[in-house]
Amino acid sequence: METIFAAVDMAGVATSVTAIGVAIVGVAMVMKGITLAKRAVNKA
């Protein structure tokens, strides 16, 4: 088990997880932004 943990570079994994998280949040913000823009256009 220890050899598996030693083989996996934790810094690289943390960076990948952070990047994926930022991408997911970014996509969610874009979706919400599109919805808000449509609502604003409809009210105008």
PQR file with spaces between the fields and no chain letter, atoms N, CA, C, O and H, PARSE charges and radii, in Angstrom:
ATOM       1  N    MET     1       0.827   -1.203    0.000 -0.4000 1.5000
ATOM       2  CA   MET     1       0.000    0.000    0.000 -0.0000 2.0000
ATOM       3  C    MET     1       0.863    1.255    0.000  0.5500 1.7000
ATOM       4  O    MET     1       0.561    2.220   -0.702 -0.5500 1.4000
ATOM       5  N    GLU     2       1.929    1.244    0.781 -0.4000 1.5000
ATOM       6  CA   GLU     2       2.810    2.418    0.864 -0.0000 2.0000
ATOM       7  C    GLU     2       3.479    2.703   -0.476  0.5500 1.7000
ATOM       8  O    GLU     2       3.704    3.859   -0.834 -0.5500 1.4000
ATOM       9  H    GLU     2       2.175    0.460    1.351  0.4000 1.0000
ATOM      10  N    THR     3       3.795    1.642   -1.211 -0.4000 1.5000
ATOM      11  CA   THR     3       4.443    1.853   -2.512 -0.0000 2.0000
ATOM      12  C    THR     3       3.495    2.556   -3.486  0.5500 1.7000
ATOM      13  O    THR     3       3.933    3.345   -4.323 -0.5500 1.4000
ATOM      14  H    THR     3       3.612    0.703   -0.920  0.4000 1.0000
ATOM      15  N    ILE     4       2.202    2.268   -3.376 -0.4000 1.5000
ATOM      16  CA   ILE     4       1.225    2.935   -4.240 -0.0000 2.0000
ATOM      17  C    ILE     4       1.205    4.429   -3.928  0.5500 1.7000
ATOM      18  O    ILE     4       1.245    5.258   -4.838 -0.5500 1.4000
ATOM      19  H    ILE     4       1.846    1.626   -2.696  0.4000 1.0000
ATOM      20  N    PHE     5       1.142    4.772   -2.630 -0.4000 1.5000
ATOM      21  CA   PHE     5       1.124    6.177   -2.235 -0.0000 2.0000
ATOM      22  C    PHE     5       2.419    6.874   -2.634  0.5500 1.7000
ATOM      23  O    PHE     5       2.405    8.041   -3.027 -0.5500 1.4000
ATOM      24  H    PHE     5       1.110    4.099   -1.891  0.4000 1.0000
ATOM      25  N    ALA     6       3.533    6.164   -2.535 -0.4000 1.5000
ATOM      26  CA   ALA     6       4.825    6.740   -2.914 -0.0000 2.0000
ATOM      27  C    ALA     6       4.880    6.992   -4.419  0.5500 1.7000
ATOM      28  O    ALA     6       5.482    7.968   -4.868 -0.5500 1.4000
ATOM      29  H    ALA     6       3.545    5.216   -2.216  0.4000 1.0000
ATOM      30  N    ALA     7       4.256    6.118   -5.191 -0.4000 1.5000
ATOM      31  CA   ALA     7       4.300    6.250   -6.643 -0.0000 2.0000
ATOM      32  C    ALA     7       3.445    7.415   -7.133  0.5500 1.7000
ATOM      33  O    ALA     7       3.754    8.030   -8.153 -0.5500 1.4000
ATOM      34  H    ALA     7       3.766    5.326   -4.827  0.4000 1.0000
ATOM      35  N    VAL     8       2.365    7.718   -6.400 -0.4000 1.5000
ATOM      36  CA   VAL     8       1.481    8.810   -6.804 -0.0000 2.0000
ATOM      37  C    VAL     8       2.021   10.118   -6.249  0.5500 1.7000
ATOM      38  O    VAL     8       2.213   10.262   -5.042 -0.5500 1.4000
ATOM      39  H    VAL     8       2.114    7.218   -5.571  0.4000 1.0000
ATOM      40  N    ASP     9       2.265   11.066   -7.142 -0.4000 1.5000
ATOM      41  CA   ASP     9       2.773   12.367   -6.728 -0.0000 2.0000
ATOM      42  C    ASP     9       1.614   13.201   -6.193  0.5500 1.7000
ATOM      43  O    ASP     9       0.745   13.630   -6.952 -0.5500 1.4000
ATOM      44  H    ASP     9       2.109   10.949   -8.123  0.4000 1.0000
ATOM      45  N    MET    10       1.606   13.426   -4.878 -0.4000 1.5000
ATOM      46  CA   MET    10       0.479   14.119   -4.238 -0.0000 2.0000
ATOM      47  C    MET    10       0.338   15.558   -4.720  0.5500 1.7000
ATOM      48  O    MET    10      -0.780   16.057   -4.846 -0.5500 1.4000
ATOM      49  H    MET    10       2.311   13.077   -4.261  0.4000 1.0000
ATOM      50  N    ALA    11       1.445   16.229   -4.989 -0.4000 1.5000
ATOM      51  CA   ALA    11       1.377   17.616   -5.461 -0.0000 2.0000
ATOM      52  C    ALA    11       0.684   17.659   -6.819  0.5500 1.7000
ATOM      53  O    ALA    11      -0.146   18.533   -7.069 -0.5500 1.4000
ATOM      54  H    ALA    11       2.353   15.824   -4.886  0.4000 1.0000
ATOM      55  N    GLY    12       1.021   16.727   -7.686 -0.4000 1.5000
ATOM      56  CA   GLY    12       0.393   16.661   -9.001 -0.0000 2.0000
ATOM      57  C    GLY    12      -1.091   16.365   -8.901  0.5500 1.7000
ATOM      58  O    GLY    12      -1.895   16.941   -9.635 -0.5500 1.4000
ATOM      59  H    GLY    12       1.696   16.017   -7.483  0.4000 1.0000
ATOM      60  N    VAL    13      -1.457   15.470   -7.997 -0.4000 1.5000
ATOM      61  CA   VAL    13      -2.868   15.122   -7.803 -0.0000 2.0000
ATOM      62  C    VAL    13      -3.632   16.333   -7.275  0.5500 1.7000
ATOM      63  O    VAL    13      -4.729   16.630   -7.746 -0.5500 1.4000
ATOM      64  H    VAL    13      -0.805   15.002   -7.401  0.4000 1.0000
ATOM      65  N    ALA    14      -3.057   17.029   -6.302 -0.4000 1.5000
ATOM      66  CA   ALA    14      -3.711   18.205   -5.724 -0.0000 2.0000
ATOM      67  C    ALA    14      -3.912   19.273   -6.794  0.5500 1.7000
ATOM      68  O    ALA    14      -4.966   19.907   -6.846 -0.5500 1.4000
ATOM      69  H    ALA    14      -2.165   16.787   -5.920  0.4000 1.0000
ATOM      70  N    THR    15      -2.916   19.476   -7.641 -0.4000 1.5000
ATOM      71  CA   THR    15      -3.022   20.461   -8.722 -0.0000 2.0000
ATOM      72  C    THR    15      -4.126   20.072   -9.694  0.5500 1.7000
ATOM      73  O    THR    15      -4.912   20.922  -10.112 -0.5500 1.4000
ATOM      74  H    THR    15      -2.060   18.961   -7.599  0.4000 1.0000
ATOM      75  N    SER    16      -4.190   18.803  -10.056 -0.4000 1.5000
ATOM      76  CA   SER    16      -5.222   18.328  -10.983 -0.0000 2.0000
ATOM      77  C    SER    16      -6.615   18.506  -10.390  0.5500 1.7000
ATOM      78  O    SER    16      -7.529   18.977  -11.066 -0.5500 1.4000
ATOM      79  H    SER    16      -3.551   18.113   -9.717  0.4000 1.0000
ATOM      80  N    VAL    17      -6.769   18.129   -9.134 -0.4000 1.5000
ATOM      81  CA   VAL    17      -8.077   18.249   -8.475 -0.0000 2.0000
ATOM      82  C    VAL    17      -8.499   19.712   -8.412  0.5500 1.7000
ATOM      83  O    VAL    17      -9.660   20.038   -8.657 -0.5500 1.4000
ATOM      84  H    VAL    17      -6.027   17.746   -8.585  0.4000 1.0000
ATOM      85  N    THR    18      -7.555   20.594   -8.082 -0.4000 1.5000
ATOM      86  CA   THR    18      -7.852   22.029   -8.019 -0.0000 2.0000
ATOM      87  C    THR    18      -8.268   22.552   -9.386  0.5500 1.7000
ATOM      88  O    THR    18      -9.233   23.308   -9.499 -0.5500 1.4000
ATOM      89  H    THR    18      -6.612   20.329   -7.883  0.4000 1.0000
ATOM      90  N    ALA    19      -7.535   22.146  -10.430 -0.4000 1.5000
ATOM      91  CA   ALA    19      -7.852   22.594  -11.783 -0.0000 2.0000
ATOM      92  C    ALA    19      -9.239   22.117  -12.210  0.5500 1.7000
ATOM      93  O    ALA    19      -9.998   22.875  -12.813 -0.5500 1.4000
ATOM      94  H    ALA    19      -6.752   21.532  -10.338  0.4000 1.0000
ATOM      95  N    ILE    20      -9.568   20.881  -11.904 -0.4000 1.5000
ATOM      96  CA   ILE    20     -10.891   20.345  -12.254 -0.0000 2.0000
ATOM      97  C    ILE    20     -11.976   21.106  -11.492  0.5500 1.7000
ATOM      98  O    ILE    20     -13.016   21.444  -12.057 -0.5500 1.4000
ATOM      99  H    ILE    20      -8.952   20.265  -11.414  0.4000 1.0000
ATOM     100  N    GLY    21     -11.735   21.370  -10.221 -0.4000 1.5000
ATOM     101  CA   GLY    21     -12.694   22.124   -9.412 -0.0000 2.0000
ATOM     102  C    GLY    21     -12.934   23.516   -9.970  0.5500 1.7000
ATOM     103  O    GLY    21     -14.079   23.962  -10.056 -0.5500 1.4000
ATOM     104  H    GLY    21     -10.890   21.096   -9.762  0.4000 1.0000
ATOM     105  N    VAL    22     -11.860   24.210  -10.350 -0.4000 1.5000
ATOM     106  CA   VAL    22     -11.977   25.552  -10.920 -0.0000 2.0000
ATOM     107  C    VAL    22     -12.754   25.497  -12.231  0.5500 1.7000
ATOM     108  O    VAL    22     -13.581   26.369  -12.498 -0.5500 1.4000
ATOM     109  H    VAL    22     -10.930   23.848  -10.280  0.4000 1.0000
ATOM     110  N    ALA    23     -12.495   24.481  -13.049 -0.4000 1.5000
ATOM     111  CA   ALA    23     -13.213   24.341  -14.316 -0.0000 2.0000
ATOM     112  C    ALA    23     -14.703   24.132  -14.087  0.5500 1.7000
ATOM     113  O    ALA    23     -15.528   24.729  -14.778 -0.5500 1.4000
ATOM     114  H    ALA    23     -11.823   23.773  -12.832  0.4000 1.0000
ATOM     115  N    ILE    24     -15.052   23.288  -13.118 -0.4000 1.5000
ATOM     116  CA   ILE    24     -16.469   23.015  -12.824 -0.0000 2.0000
ATOM     117  C    ILE    24     -17.153   24.294  -12.340  0.5500 1.7000
ATOM     118  O    ILE    24     -18.255   24.614  -12.786 -0.5500 1.4000
ATOM     119  H    ILE    24     -14.382   22.803  -12.557  0.4000 1.0000
ATOM     120  N    VAL    25     -16.508   25.025  -11.432 -0.4000 1.5000
ATOM     121  CA   VAL    25     -17.082   26.270  -10.917 -0.0000 2.0000
ATOM     122  C    VAL    25     -17.221   27.282  -12.052  0.5500 1.7000
ATOM     123  O    VAL    25     -18.220   27.997  -12.128 -0.5500 1.4000
ATOM     124  H    VAL    25     -15.613   24.765  -11.069  0.4000 1.0000
ATOM     125  N    GLY    26     -16.224   27.344  -12.931 -0.4000 1.5000
ATOM     126  CA   GLY    26     -16.280   28.264  -14.070 -0.0000 2.0000
ATOM     127  C    GLY    26     -17.457   27.961  -14.973  0.5500 1.7000
ATOM     128  O    GLY    26     -18.176   28.873  -15.379 -0.5500 1.4000
ATOM     129  H    GLY    26     -15.412   26.763  -12.869  0.4000 1.0000
ATOM     130  N    VAL    27     -17.665   26.699  -15.291 -0.4000 1.5000
ATOM     131  CA   VAL    27     -18.793   26.307  -16.142 -0.0000 2.0000
ATOM     132  C    VAL    27     -20.113   26.648  -15.459  0.5500 1.7000
ATOM     133  O    VAL    27     -21.038   27.135  -16.108 -0.5500 1.4000
ATOM     134  H    VAL    27     -17.081   25.958  -14.961  0.4000 1.0000
ATOM     135  N    ALA    28     -20.207   26.399  -14.162 -0.4000 1.5000
ATOM     136  CA   ALA    28     -21.431   26.709  -13.418 -0.0000 2.0000
ATOM     137  C    ALA    28     -21.709   28.207  -13.450  0.5500 1.7000
ATOM     138  O    ALA    28     -22.858   28.619  -13.611 -0.5500 1.4000
ATOM     139  H    ALA    28     -19.455   26.003  -13.635  0.4000 1.0000
ATOM     140  N    MET    29     -20.672   29.024  -13.299 -0.4000 1.5000
ATOM     141  CA   MET    29     -20.844   30.484  -13.330 -0.0000 2.0000
ATOM     142  C    MET    29     -21.307   30.947  -14.709  0.5500 1.7000
ATOM     143  O    MET    29     -22.157   31.831  -14.813 -0.5500 1.4000
ATOM     144  H    MET    29     -19.739   28.690  -13.168  0.4000 1.0000
ATOM     145  N    VAL    30     -20.752   30.353  -15.770 -0.4000 1.5000
ATOM     146  CA   VAL    30     -21.161   30.715  -17.136 -0.0000 2.0000
ATOM     147  C    VAL    30     -22.623   30.378  -17.344  0.5500 1.7000
ATOM     148  O    VAL    30     -23.370   31.191  -17.889 -0.5500 1.4000
ATOM     149  H    VAL    30     -20.062   29.634  -15.686  0.4000 1.0000
ATOM     150  N    MET    31     -23.053   29.186  -16.919 -0.4000 1.5000
ATOM     151  CA   MET    31     -24.450   28.785  -17.070 -0.0000 2.0000
ATOM     152  C    MET    31     -25.368   29.766  -16.340  0.5500 1.7000
ATOM     153  O    MET    31     -26.384   30.201  -16.883 -0.5500 1.4000
ATOM     154  H    MET    31     -22.446   28.526  -16.476  0.4000 1.0000
ATOM     155  N    LYS    32     -25.000   30.108  -15.109 -0.4000 1.5000
ATOM     156  CA   LYS    32     -25.806   31.044  -14.313 -0.0000 2.0000
ATOM     157  C    LYS    32     -25.819   32.410  -14.984  0.5500 1.7000
ATOM     158  O    LYS    32     -26.856   33.073  -15.012 -0.5500 1.4000
ATOM     159  H    LYS    32     -24.175   29.756  -14.668  0.4000 1.0000
ATOM     160  N    GLY    33     -24.688   32.838  -15.523 -0.4000 1.5000
ATOM     161  CA   GLY    33     -24.602   34.130  -16.205 -0.0000 2.0000
ATOM     162  C    GLY    33     -25.516   34.182  -17.417  0.5500 1.7000
ATOM     163  O    GLY    33     -26.183   35.191  -17.646 -0.5500 1.4000
ATOM     164  H    GLY    33     -23.846   32.299  -15.500  0.4000 1.0000
ATOM     165  N    ILE    34     -25.553   33.110  -18.192 -0.4000 1.5000
ATOM     166  CA   ILE    34     -26.431   33.050  -19.374 -0.0000 2.0000
ATOM     167  C    ILE    34     -27.887   33.162  -18.935  0.5500 1.7000
ATOM     168  O    ILE    34     -28.665   33.890  -19.551 -0.5500 1.4000
ATOM     169  H    ILE    34     -25.010   32.291  -18.006  0.4000 1.0000
ATOM     170  N    THR    35     -28.258   32.452  -17.887 -0.4000 1.5000
ATOM     171  CA   THR    35     -29.634   32.493  -17.384 -0.0000 2.0000
ATOM     172  C    THR    35     -29.999   33.910  -16.941  0.5500 1.7000
ATOM     173  O    THR    35     -31.078   34.407  -17.265 -0.5500 1.4000
ATOM     174  H    THR    35     -27.626   31.860  -17.386  0.4000 1.0000
ATOM     175  N    LEU    36     -29.101   34.555  -16.201 -0.4000 1.5000
ATOM     176  CA   LEU    36     -29.369   35.914  -15.728 -0.0000 2.0000
ATOM     177  C    LEU    36     -29.459   36.889  -16.889  0.5500 1.7000
ATOM     178  O    LEU    36     -30.278   37.807  -16.860 -0.5500 1.4000
ATOM     179  H    LEU    36     -28.225   34.151  -15.938  0.4000 1.0000
ATOM     180  N    ALA    37     -28.627   36.705  -17.916 -0.4000 1.5000
ATOM     181  CA   ALA    37     -28.662   37.585  -19.079 -0.0000 2.0000
ATOM     182  C    ALA    37     -29.988   37.433  -19.821  0.5500 1.7000
ATOM     183  O    ALA    37     -30.582   38.430  -20.229 -0.5500 1.4000
ATOM     184  H    ALA    37     -27.961   35.958  -17.939  0.4000 1.0000
ATOM     185  N    LYS    38     -30.455   36.210  -19.998 -0.4000 1.5000
ATOM     186  CA   LYS    38     -31.736   35.965  -20.665 -0.0000 2.0000
ATOM     187  C    LYS    38     -32.865   36.637  -19.887  0.5500 1.7000
ATOM     188  O    LYS    38     -33.751   37.256  -20.476 -0.5500 1.4000
ATOM     189  H    LYS    38     -29.972   35.399  -19.666  0.4000 1.0000
ATOM     190  N    ARG    39     -32.827   36.510  -18.552 -0.4000 1.5000
ATOM     191  CA   ARG    39     -33.870   37.106  -17.716 -0.0000 2.0000
ATOM     192  C    ARG    39     -33.848   38.624  -17.862  0.5500 1.7000
ATOM     193  O    ARG    39     -34.904   39.247  -17.973 -0.5500 1.4000
ATOM     194  H    ARG    39     -32.108   36.007  -18.073  0.4000 1.0000
ATOM     195  N    ALA    40     -32.665   39.224  -17.864 -0.4000 1.5000
ATOM     196  CA   ALA    40     -32.532   40.671  -18.005 -0.0000 2.0000
ATOM     197  C    ALA    40     -33.074   41.134  -19.363  0.5500 1.7000
ATOM     198  O    ALA    40     -33.751   42.158  -19.450 -0.5500 1.4000
ATOM     199  H    ALA    40     -31.808   38.718  -17.774  0.4000 1.0000
ATOM     200  N    VAL    41     -32.770   40.370  -20.423 -0.4000 1.5000
ATOM     201  CA   VAL    41     -33.246   40.725  -21.765 -0.0000 2.0000
ATOM     202  C    VAL    41     -34.773   40.641  -21.827  0.5500 1.7000
ATOM     203  O    VAL    41     -35.419   41.499  -22.428 -0.5500 1.4000
ATOM     204  H    VAL    41     -32.220   39.539  -20.352  0.4000 1.0000
ATOM     205  N    ASN    42     -35.338   39.623  -21.216 -0.4000 1.5000
ATOM     206  CA   ASN    42     -36.789   39.468  -21.234 -0.0000 2.0000
ATOM     207  C    ASN    42     -37.494   40.583  -20.461  0.5500 1.7000
ATOM     208  O    ASN    42     -38.583   41.012  -20.843 -0.5500 1.4000
ATOM     209  H    ASN    42     -34.813   38.926  -20.729  0.4000 1.0000
ATOM     210  N    LYS    43     -36.877   41.051  -19.378 -0.4000 1.5000
ATOM     211  CA   LYS    43     -37.489   42.133  -18.590 -0.0000 2.0000
ATOM     212  C    LYS    43     -37.346   43.465  -19.290  0.5500 1.7000
ATOM     213  O    LYS    43     -38.173   44.351  -19.070 -0.5500 1.4000
ATOM     214  H    LYS    43     -35.992   40.703  -19.067  0.4000 1.0000
ATOM     215  N    ALA    44     -36.350   43.648  -20.111 -0.4000 1.5000
ATOM     216  CA   ALA    44     -36.081   44.948  -20.761 -0.0000 2.0000
ATOM     217  C    ALA    44     -37.157   45.270  -21.794  0.5500 1.7000
ATOM     218  O    ALA    44     -37.100   46.316  -22.440 -0.5500 1.4000
ATOM     219  H    ALA    44     -35.679   42.928  -20.289  0.4000 1.0000
